[in-house]
Amino acid sequence: MTSALFSPLTIRSITARNRVWVSPMCQYSCEGRDGLVSDWHLVHLGSFARGGAGIVMAEATAVNPEGRISPWCTGIWNDEQRDAWARVTAFIKGQGAVPAIQLQHAGRKASTYRDWSGNGTVPLSDGGWQTVAPSAIAFPGYDAPVELDAQGIADVVAAFGEAARRSLDAGFEVLEIHAAHGYLLHQFLSPLSNERTDAWGGSLENRARLLLDVVREVRRVAGEGTPVFVRVSATDWLEPEGWTLDETVTLAGWVREAGGDVIDTSTGGNITGVTIPSSPGYQVAHATAIKKGSGIVTTAVGQITEAEQAEAIVSEGKADAVFVARQFMREPHLPQRWAAQLGAEATYPPQYSRGRWASD
């Protein structure tokens, strides 16, 4: 059969060999607390490229030290980090996949312990730091942030631009701006976390200002050839009080005008105490609404675990590609199995040819 899922997709100057892409997965494994990637990251990400993924996206990587979710998160705010990433991107490209990176600032959800090291905010005495946000509203269970002033906001935009430049120098071929899951750019978008009354608060245009400034800055640095993705949370799951799908559709059009190419569609993460109807493919409808409402390329993510499910998402036009995380953790060679089940072709390294999945 002809598989939509295993057809190539070209965005600007980059062509992904298929539409089965690796979603960013935080590893919290920079043991020196210095943002430097190690052999863990090389093997973790490299295994997915070897396994046949079209795009392999590195985890949420901080644009400055204060932007890390935890002290153990990756960074790209200095040249040493850039150089450490270079061997990871070289291996990914060597396996025929496109190396991508998610650029991140965690805002009020920064300076937290990884699950196996503690709970809540890391205090200054243990290497933590003061967090920042659009408003001085704490995320439940974390310490209160301080409100960013105009200079702080300008510094964030500049930090994304510098991180984009280093990412390109490190060999990344796709840049994704993280504006989802309750991190800084999402915090500005949502009225539940943004109570400002200045140019960055109130109206949708004002709440979107920082993200759009970041998109324009990253596009400026990236030039015309490099795709720029934006991951969004399409809803806070508390409508109409919070961030809504309708606002996301409008935002997607603005992102496209600002130079963004793809909306990577997720949901939630900015507040607690809401009911999320989690089930297989539960976020696909949001990607479809954004695609139809704005005309931008969209991707779907969230409990996409089966070949036929992923094929239907792409072949029926619900999204242009799928991002997969947990199922890739279980099966680093997932595209090879899915291709066999769909009667499609997937890339195999010759060293693994004897383990090829049979289509029957």
N, C-alpha and C positions, 0 to 999 in steps of 0.2 A: 504494500500500500504506500501511497504518498503521505508522508507525515508532516503536518504543519509544525508540530513541536520540534522536529528535527530538520527544519528548513533554516537556512541562514537568515540573519537579520543585519542589515547595514544601517548604522546611525552615524551620520557625518562620515568621517574617514575610517571608521572601525566596522569590521564585519565579524559578528559572533557566529560560530559554526552551527549553533543550534539555539533553541530558546529555553534551555534548561540551565538556569543560572544559580550560582551559589550566593545565598543571602549572607550579609554580614553577621558574624557570630562572635560576640565578645568572649575572649579567652582568659582575661585577667591573669596573664602569664608573663608579664615583664617583672621578673623576680627582683631586679635591681631597683625597681620603682623609678626608673629613668626613661620610660617610654620606648626602650630599645627592644626590637624584635629579636628572636633567638631561633635556635633549631626547632623549637616547638612550632613556631609560626610557619617556618619553611615547610615542615612535614605536614602540618595541618592543612595549609592552603594548597601546597603542592600536590597532595593526594587527590584533591578534587579536580585539578587540572589534568593529572594523569588519568583520572577516571572518566574524562570526556565532557566535562561541563563547558558551556559556551563562554560564560563570563564567570570569573572567580573574584568575588568582592571581599577585600580585607575588612576586618572588623571596624567598628566605630573608633576612629583614630583622632586624638585630640589635636586641635590647632594651636593650643597653648597649654601650659601646665595646669592652669585652673579649669580647663575644659574637660579634663579626664573624669570619667565616671568613678574610677577608683585609682589609688596610687599604682595599681598593677596594670593599668591600661596602656595601650600603645599610643605613641605620639609621632608627630611630624613637624615639630616646631624648631628643630635644629638640624644641622647638616649631618651630624653623627647618626641621627635617626634615619635621615634620607638614605645614607649609604648602607645602613643595615637592611632597609627595605629592598635595595637594588638586587640582591641575590634572590630574594623571594620572587620579585617580578620577572627576573630573567628565567627562573625555572618554570613559572606559569606559562610564559610565552613559548618557552622551549617545548612545552607539551601541547601547543596549539590552542590554548585558551587565551582570553583577553583579561589582563590583570586590571582590577578596579579597586578603588579605595573609597571608603565612606569617611568624610570629614565631619568632625563632631565638636560641639561644645555642650557640656551637660548642664550648665546653668545651676539651678537650685538642686539638681539631682547629682551633683558632683561630690567628690571627696567622701565616697562611701566605701564600706568594707565589701570585699568579695564574699560570696556566700560561705566559703570555708575558712574565713579569717575573722569573722565578727559580724556585727549587725549595726545598721544605722550609719551615722556620720562618723568618719575618722577624725578624732580630735587633733588639734595642732600638735599636741605632745607625741602623737604617733604618726606624724607625717602628713596630717590633713591640712586643709586650708579653708579660708573664708570663701564661701560660695557667693555667686552673683545671680541676679535674675531681673526681669522687667520690673517687678514689684517685690517688696520685702515680705513675701508670703511663703511660708515653709511648705515643702512637700511633707505630707503626714509621716511622722517618724524620723524626720531629718531636721538638722539645725536650720535656723532661719537664714536666708540669704540677705545680702545688701542690694539695694536697688542700683542698677547701672545708671551712671550719668551720661551726658551726651558724648564726652570724650571716651568713656568706657565702651559705648556702643560703636563709635568709630574704630576703636582698637579691635573690636571683635571682627568687623568687616575686613580690616587690614590683615588680621591673623588668618582668616580664611583664604585671602589672596596669597599670602606667603606660603601657607600650607599647600595650596594648589600648585604653586611654582615648584616647591620641593617634591611634591608627588610626581609631577611630570618628569623632573630630573631623575627621580628614582625609577622611572620606567612604567609608571601606571598609565593606562590608556583610556580609562574612564574615571571621571570624578563624580562622586555623589555627595550632595549636601544633606546632612541629617537634620530634618525639620520635623521629626516624629517623636513618639514615645515619651513625651513630656520633657524633652531636653530643651535647651535654651531657645532655639528658634520656634519650636512649638509653644513654649511658654509665652512668647510674645504674641503668637497668633490667637491664643485662647483667652477669652475674657475671664475665665476662671482663675488664671494666673497673672493676667495683665490688667492692673487697675490704674494705669497711667492716665494722665489727663493732658499730656503734651503731644508732640508729633508722632510718638510711637504707641499711642494708646487711644482707646475709644472706638473710632470707626474701623471697619474692615481694612480700608486703605492704610490707615495708620498702623494697625496691628501687623499688617503684612510688610510694612516698610523695611524692616531689618532684613527679613528673608530675601526680598527682592533686591536690596542693595548687595547682599552676599552673592546672589545669583549673578548679578551684573559684574561684580568684581571677579568672581571665579571665571566667568565667560571671558572677561578681558584678558586674564592671565592665560587661559586655555587656548585662546585663538579660535580660529574657525574649524579646526579639524577634530578637536577632542570633544566627545559627548559629555554633557553635564546632566546628571540625574538629580532629582530631588526626592528624598523619601519623606512622605507625609503621613500623619495620622488623619484619616479622612473624617473622623468624628471622635469626640471625647466620650461618646456613649451617654451623653446627658444633654439632649437637645430639647428645647432651643437655648437653654442657658449657656451651654458650652460651645466649643468649636463644632461646626456642623458640616455635613456633606455638601450642602448647597454652597457654603463658603469655600469649601475645598475646590469645587468645580470652578468657581470664579477665580480663585487663586491660581489654579492650574493654567488658565488662560493668560494670566499675568506673568506666570513663570515662563511660559512659552515666549511671550513678547520680550522678556528680559534676557532670553538666551538659553533657557533650559530646554532639554530635549525629551526627557522621560520623567513621568511621575511614578515612583515606586510606592505602591499603595499599601499602607498598613492602617491600623487604628489604635486608639486608646493610649494609655500610659501617663496621662497628665494628672489624673486624679484617682483616688481610691473610692471604694464604696459604690461602684456602678456595676450593673449586670452586663456582662459581655456574652452574647449568644454564641459561644465558641463551638464550632463543629467543622467538619471537613469543608474547606473552601469558603469559610464564612465571610471572608473579606473580598471575595471576587466581585460581588455586585458593586462594591464601592469603586473598584478599578474600572468596571464597565461604565458606571455613571460618569466618572471623570473623563474617560475616553470619548464617550458620546457627547458630553457637555462642553468639552474644550477642544477636542480634536488632537490632543497631544498623545504621544505614545505612552501606554501604561503597562505596568507589570503587576501581577497578582502574587500574593504571598499569604501563607497561613494555612496549615494543615493540608497541604497539597502533597499527597503521599503515593498516589497510584498513577500509572502510565496513562490509562484511559481518561482519568480525571484531568490530568494536565493537558492531554491532547485536545480534549473538548474545550477547555478554556481558550486555547489558542485558535483551534480550527473554527470555533463558533464566533470568534471576534470579541470575546469577553475581555481579553487582554492580549497584548502582543508577545508576552513572554511570562514565564513563571520564575520566581525566586523561591528557593527551597533551602531550609536550614536543618531542622532536626532529622529529616530523612537522609540528608547527606551525611550527618554524623553517624547514622546507623550503617549507611552504605556509601562509602566514598566513590564507588564506581556505579552509582545509581543510573546515570544516563545509558550505560551499556545494557543494563537489564531492561530499562524502559524501551530502548530502541529495539531490542530483540522481541519484546512483547508486542510492539507496534509494527514489526516487520520493516523497520527502518535501519539505516546504517549509522553506527556511532564510531568514533575514533578509538582505536586500541593501540597502545604502545606495543611494538613487536615482542617485547619481553613478556607480555601478558597474553599473547595470542592464543596460547593453549587453554586459557581460561575463558575464552569467548563464550558469551551466552548464545544458545541456540534459539532460533526464532520459533521452533516447534516445541 
